[in-house]
Amino acid sequence: MTATLDIAATRTGTTPAVRLTGVHKVFGHGRAAVTALDGVDLAVAPGEFVCLLGASGCGKTTLLNLVAGLEQPTAGVISTRSARPAVMFQEAALMPWLTAARNVDLALKLAGQRRPERRRQVAELLDLVRLGEAAGKRPHELSGGMRQRVALARALASTLGTAAADEPGLLLMDEPFAALDAITRDVLQGELLRIWRATGTAVLFVTHDVREAVRLGQRVVLLSSRPGRVAGEWVVDGLHGAPELAVVEEVNARLREVISSHAAA
């Protein structure tokens, strides 16, 4: 097992990879103020895959940005054990003038890795996402799905490549497959699960797709319509067939209830 992938051992840790306690987020001031999140409590264990579900505008992306440190909470506490949480968005956002390998290398370089170690880790991560043969290609030479694989390798480089042995990786994913066609999305969902199992990184995955959430997550957390509050939670680890479909229906029903309650308010 390589140094990068040895971090899978942290999956058995007990202190959360990230914990939100009473988190509020308000944008603006006075009458123009908008409350995006209202008293959110959430914890993600090391190595756990949690899907954050909710209707558009419920605060899912805001919550992810707070965990990433891109925004600061108005109130409440966010604590993480990961030195470098990484974010993956709908768009791959690769540097168009850099090859796939150099896009991944850039994340390691910014983290202070030395060149020989970077070269080894870049090759390892591209192999992990099954793009070793595309290392020398630039983004315009890659399909949408391949670009997202490079973005995933880059995110893993950010969160795993520099973590200490007692720091679980933390990957924040904001609807990363939403812009892809159904077949490519299905393939990448399976690939993400394979990579998650191989690396042991904690994942907080934002989606509005109930089926995607139940298929990918070990736990599904539903946010209410704005202001976002935790409105439901389901353990879905290992569900298949009829039990999985039953949970999808239950979550869908609760989501419809949340949306209807908001519309009637």
VOTORTOR-489483 format. One record per residue (C-alpha): residue number from 0; residue in one letter; y, x, z. Coordinates in steps of 0.25 Angstrom, whole numbers, plus 2048, in hexadecimal, padded with zeros to 3 digits. Each point is the difference from the previous one (the first is absolute). Layout:
residues N
+-----+------+-----+-----+-----+
| pos | code |   v |   u |   w |
+-----+------+-----+-----+-----+
| NUM |    A |   Y |   X |   Z |
...
+-----+------+-----+-----+-----+
***
This chain:
residues 265
+-----+------+-----+-----+-----+
| pos | code |   v |   u |   w |
+-----+------+-----+-----+-----+
|   0 |    M | 800 | 800 | 800 |
|   1 |    T | 80E | 806 | 7FC |
|   2 |    A | 80B | 802 | 809 |
|   3 |    T | 808 | 7F4 | 7FA |
|   4 |    L | 7F4 | 7F6 | 802 |
|   5 |    D | 7FD | 805 | 80E |
|   6 |    I | 80B | 7F7 | 805 |
|   7 |    A | 7F5 | 7F5 | 7FE |
|   8 |    A | 7FC | 804 | 80E |
|   9 |    T | 80C | 7FA | 806 |
|  10 |    R | 7FC | 7F2 | 7FD |
|  11 |    T | 7F9 | 7FF | 80D |
|  12 |    G | 80D | 802 | 808 |
|  13 |    T | 805 | 7F6 | 809 |
|  14 |    T | 80F | 802 | 800 |
|  15 |    P | 806 | 7F7 | 7F5 |
|  16 |    A | 804 | 807 | 7F3 |
|  17 |    V | 80C | 7F7 | 801 |
|  18 |    R | 805 | 7F6 | 80A |
|  19 |    L | 80B | 7F6 | 7FF |
|  20 |    T | 805 | 7FA | 80D |
|  21 |    G | 80A | 7F4 | 800 |
|  22 |    V | 806 | 805 | 7F3 |
|  23 |    H | 80C | 7F8 | 7FA |
|  24 |    K | 808 | 803 | 7F4 |
|  25 |    V | 80E | 7FA | 7FD |
|  26 |    F | 808 | 803 | 7F3 |
|  27 |    G | 80F | 7FE | 800 |
|  28 |    H | 809 | 7FB | 80B |
|  29 |    G | 806 | 7F3 | 805 |
|  30 |    R | 7FE | 7F4 | 7F8 |
|  31 |    A | 7FB | 808 | 7F5 |
|  32 |    A | 7F4 | 806 | 808 |
|  33 |    V | 7F2 | 7FE | 7FB |
|  34 |    T | 7F4 | 801 | 80A |
|  35 |    A | 7F5 | 806 | 7F8 |
|  36 |    L | 7F6 | 803 | 80B |
|  37 |    D | 800 | 7F9 | 80E |
|  38 |    G | 7F7 | 806 | 80B |
|  39 |    V | 7F5 | 806 | 7F8 |
|  40 |    D | 7F4 | 807 | 808 |
|  41 |    L | 7F6 | 807 | 7F7 |
|  42 |    A | 7F7 | 80C | 802 |
|  43 |    V | 7F7 | 807 | 7F6 |
|  44 |    A | 7F5 | 809 | 805 |
|  45 |    P | 7FD | 80E | 7FA |
|  46 |    G | 7F8 | 7FE | 7F4 |
|  47 |    E | 802 | 7F1 | 800 |
|  48 |    F | 803 | 7F8 | 7F3 |
|  49 |    V | 80A | 7F5 | 803 |
|  50 |    C | 806 | 7F6 | 7F6 |
|  51 |    L | 80D | 7FA | 802 |
|  52 |    L | 801 | 7F2 | 7F9 |
|  53 |    G | 80B | 7F6 | 7FE |
|  54 |    A | 809 | 7F9 | 7F7 |
|  55 |    S | 80B | 807 | 7F8 |
|  56 |    G | 80C | 803 | 809 |
|  57 |    C | 7F8 | 7FF | 80D |
|  58 |    G | 804 | 80F | 804 |
|  59 |    K | 7F3 | 807 | 7FC |
|  60 |    T | 807 | 80B | 7F8 |
|  61 |    T | 80B | 801 | 80B |
|  62 |    L | 7F5 | 802 | 80A |
|  63 |    L | 7FA | 80B | 7F8 |
|  64 |    N | 80D | 807 | 7FE |
|  65 |    L | 802 | 800 | 80F |
|  66 |    V | 7F3 | 807 | 802 |
|  67 |    A | 803 | 80A | 7F6 |
|  68 |    G | 80D | 803 | 806 |
|  69 |    L | 809 | 7FB | 7F4 |
|  70 |    E | 806 | 7F6 | 809 |
|  71 |    Q | 803 | 7FF | 80F |
|  72 |    P | 7FC | 7F4 | 809 |
|  73 |    T | 80B | 7F8 | 806 |
|  74 |    A | 7F8 | 7FE | 80C |
|  75 |    G | 7F2 | 804 | 805 |
|  76 |    V | 7F7 | 80D | 7FF |
|  77 |    I | 7F8 | 806 | 7F5 |
|  78 |    S | 7F7 | 80C | 803 |
|  79 |    T | 7F7 | 807 | 7F7 |
|  80 |    R | 7F6 | 80C | 801 |
|  81 |    S | 801 | 804 | 7F2 |
|  82 |    A | 80A | 80B | 7FD |
|  83 |    R | 802 | 7FC | 7F2 |
|  84 |    P | 7FD | 7F1 | 7FD |
|  85 |    A | 801 | 7FF | 7F0 |
|  86 |    V | 804 | 7F4 | 7F8 |
|  87 |    M | 7FA | 7FB | 7F3 |
|  88 |    F | 808 | 7F5 | 7F8 |
|  89 |    Q | 7FD | 7F7 | 7F5 |
|  90 |    E | 806 | 80A | 7F6 |
|  91 |    A | 7FA | 80E | 800 |
|  92 |    A | 80D | 807 | 800 |
|  93 |    L | 7FB | 80D | 7FB |
|  94 |    M | 809 | 80B | 7FB |
|  95 |    P | 7FF | 7FE | 7F1 |
|  96 |    W | 802 | 80F | 7FD |
|  97 |    L | 7F5 | 804 | 809 |
|  98 |    T | 7F1 | 800 | 7FD |
|  99 |    A | 7F7 | 7F8 | 809 |
| 100 |    A | 7FC | 80D | 808 |
| 101 |    R | 80F | 804 | 802 |
| 102 |    N | 803 | 7F2 | 805 |
| 103 |    V | 7F6 | 801 | 80B |
| 104 |    D | 803 | 80F | 802 |
| 105 |    L | 80F | 7FC | 803 |
| 106 |    A | 7FC | 7F8 | 80C |
| 107 |    L | 7F9 | 80B | 806 |
| 108 |    K | 80B | 80A | 7FC |
| 109 |    L | 80A | 7F7 | 807 |
| 110 |    A | 7F7 | 800 | 80D |
| 111 |    G | 801 | 80F | 800 |
| 112 |    Q | 7F2 | 804 | 7FB |
| 113 |    R | 7FD | 80D | 7FA |
| 114 |    R | 7FD | 801 | 7F1 |
| 115 |    P | 7F1 | 805 | 801 |
| 116 |    E | 7FD | 7F4 | 80A |
| 117 |    R | 808 | 7F6 | 7F7 |
| 118 |    R | 7F8 | 804 | 7F4 |
| 119 |    R | 7F3 | 7FD | 807 |
| 120 |    Q | 805 | 7F3 | 806 |
| 121 |    V | 806 | 7FB | 7F3 |
| 122 |    A | 7F2 | 802 | 7F9 |
| 123 |    E | 7F9 | 7FA | 80B |
| 124 |    L | 809 | 7F4 | 801 |
| 125 |    L | 800 | 7FD | 7F1 |
| 126 |    D | 7F1 | 801 | 800 |
| 127 |    L | 800 | 7F6 | 80B |
| 128 |    V | 807 | 7F6 | 7F7 |
| 129 |    R | 7F7 | 804 | 7F4 |
| 130 |    L | 80C | 806 | 7F8 |
| 131 |    G | 7FC | 80F | 801 |
| 132 |    E | 7FF | 801 | 7F1 |
| 133 |    A | 80E | 7FA | 7FF |
| 134 |    A | 807 | 80A | 808 |
| 135 |    G | 808 | 806 | 7F5 |
| 136 |    K | 805 | 7F2 | 7FA |
| 137 |    R | 80E | 7FA | 802 |
| 138 |    P | 802 | 7F2 | 805 |
| 139 |    H | 803 | 7FB | 7F2 |
| 140 |    E | 7F2 | 805 | 7FC |
| 141 |    L | 7F9 | 7F8 | 80A |
| 142 |    S | 7FD | 7F1 | 801 |
| 143 |    G | 806 | 7F7 | 80B |
| 144 |    G | 7F4 | 801 | 808 |
| 145 |    M | 7FF | 80F | 7FF |
| 146 |    R | 80F | 801 | 804 |
| 147 |    Q | 7FD | 7F8 | 80D |
| 148 |    R | 7F4 | 80A | 803 |
| 149 |    V | 809 | 80B | 7FF |
| 150 |    A | 80A | 7F9 | 809 |
| 151 |    L | 7F4 | 7FE | 80A |
| 152 |    A | 7FC | 80F | 7FF |
| 153 |    R | 80F | 803 | 803 |
| 154 |    A | 801 | 7F7 | 80C |
| 155 |    L | 7F3 | 806 | 806 |
| 156 |    A | 806 | 80D | 7FE |
| 157 |    S | 80C | 7FC | 808 |
| 158 |    T | 7F8 | 7FA | 80B |
| 159 |    L | 7F3 | 808 | 801 |
| 160 |    G | 804 | 80D | 7FB |
| 161 |    T | 809 | 804 | 80C |
| 162 |    A | 7FA | 7F8 | 80B |
| 163 |    A | 7FA | 807 | 80C |
| 164 |    A | 7F2 | 7FD | 805 |
| 165 |    D | 805 | 7F6 | 80A |
| 166 |    E | 809 | 7F9 | 7F6 |
| 167 |    P | 7FA | 7F5 | 7F8 |
| 168 |    G | 805 | 7FE | 7F2 |
| 169 |    L | 809 | 7F3 | 7FE |
| 170 |    L | 801 | 7FB | 7F2 |
| 171 |    L | 80A | 7F4 | 7FE |
| 172 |    M | 7FD | 7F8 | 7F3 |
| 173 |    D | 80A | 7F6 | 7FB |
| 174 |    E | 7F9 | 7F7 | 7F5 |
| 175 |    P | 7FC | 80D | 7F9 |
| 176 |    F | 7F7 | 7F8 | 7F6 |
| 177 |    A | 809 | 7F4 | 7FD |
| 178 |    A | 805 | 805 | 7F3 |
| 179 |    L | 7F2 | 803 | 7FA |
| 180 |    D | 7F7 | 7F7 | 7F8 |
| 181 |    A | 7F5 | 7F9 | 807 |
| 182 |    I | 7F5 | 80A | 7FB |
| 183 |    T | 807 | 80C | 804 |
| 184 |    R | 804 | 7FA | 80D |
| 185 |    D | 7F2 | 7FD | 803 |
| 186 |    V | 7FB | 80E | 7FD |
| 187 |    L | 80B | 806 | 808 |
| 188 |    Q | 7FD | 7F7 | 80C |
| 189 |    G | 7F2 | 806 | 800 |
| 190 |    E | 805 | 80E | 7FF |
| 191 |    L | 80A | 7FE | 80B |
| 192 |    L | 7F5 | 7FC | 809 |
| 193 |    R | 7F7 | 80C | 7FC |
| 194 |    I | 80C | 80A | 803 |
| 195 |    W | 803 | 7F9 | 80D |
| 196 |    R | 7F2 | 802 | 805 |
| 197 |    A | 800 | 80F | 7FB |
| 198 |    T | 80D | 803 | 807 |
| 199 |    G | 800 | 7F8 | 80C |
| 200 |    T | 80F | 7FD | 7FF |
| 201 |    A | 806 | 7F4 | 806 |
| 202 |    V | 806 | 7F6 | 7F6 |
| 203 |    L | 80A | 7F5 | 802 |
| 204 |    F | 7FF | 7F9 | 7F2 |
| 205 |    V | 80B | 7F5 | 7FD |
| 206 |    T | 7FC | 7F5 | 7F6 |
| 207 |    H | 802 | 7F1 | 7FD |
| 208 |    D | 7F2 | 7FF | 7FA |
| 209 |    V | 7F7 | 7FA | 80B |
| 210 |    R | 7F3 | 804 | 7F8 |
| 211 |    E | 805 | 80E | 7FF |
| 212 |    A | 803 | 800 | 80F |
| 213 |    V | 7F2 | 7FB | 804 |
| 214 |    R | 7F9 | 809 | 7F6 |
| 215 |    L | 807 | 80D | 804 |
| 216 |    G | 803 | 7FE | 80F |
| 217 |    Q | 7F9 | 802 | 80D |
| 218 |    R | 80A | 7F7 | 806 |
| 219 |    V | 80A | 7F6 | 7F9 |
| 220 |    V | 80E | 7FD | 807 |
| 221 |    L | 808 | 7F5 | 7FB |
| 222 |    L | 80F | 800 | 802 |
| 223 |    S | 808 | 7F3 | 801 |
| 224 |    S | 80B | 7FD | 7F6 |
| 225 |    R | 80D | 806 | 804 |
| 226 |    P | 803 | 804 | 80A |
| 227 |    G | 7F2 | 807 | 800 |
| 228 |    R | 7F7 | 7FE | 80C |
| 229 |    V | 7F1 | 802 | 801 |
| 230 |    A | 7FB | 7F2 | 7FD |
| 231 |    G | 7F1 | 803 | 7FF |
| 232 |    E | 7F6 | 80B | 800 |
| 233 |    W | 7F1 | 801 | 7FB |
| 234 |    V | 7F6 | 80B | 801 |
| 235 |    V | 7FA | 801 | 7F2 |
| 236 |    D | 7F8 | 80D | 801 |
| 237 |    G | 7F3 | 7FF | 7F8 |
| 238 |    L | 801 | 7F2 | 7FB |
| 239 |    H | 7F9 | 7FC | 7F3 |
| 240 |    G | 7FC | 7F4 | 7F9 |
| 241 |    A | 802 | 7F2 | 807 |
| 242 |    P | 806 | 806 | 80D |
| 243 |    E | 80B | 807 | 7F8 |
| 244 |    L | 803 | 7F4 | 7F8 |
| 245 |    A | 801 | 7F8 | 80C |
| 246 |    V | 80A | 809 | 806 |
| 247 |    V | 808 | 800 | 7F3 |
| 248 |    E | 801 | 7F1 | 801 |
| 249 |    E | 804 | 801 | 80F |
| 250 |    V | 80B | 80A | 7FD |
| 251 |    N | 805 | 7F8 | 7F4 |
| 252 |    A | 801 | 7F4 | 809 |
| 253 |    R | 807 | 807 | 80B |
| 254 |    L | 80A | 806 | 7F5 |
| 255 |    R | 803 | 7F3 | 7FA |
| 256 |    E | 802 | 7FA | 80E |
| 257 |    V | 80A | 80C | 803 |
| 258 |    I | 807 | 7FE | 7F3 |
| 259 |    S | 801 | 7F1 | 802 |
| 260 |    S | 806 | 801 | 80E |
| 261 |    H | 80B | 809 | 7FB |
| 262 |    A | 803 | 7F7 | 7F4 |
| 263 |    A | 802 | 7F4 | 80A |
| 264 |    A | 808 | 808 | 80A |
+-----+------+-----+-----+-----+
***
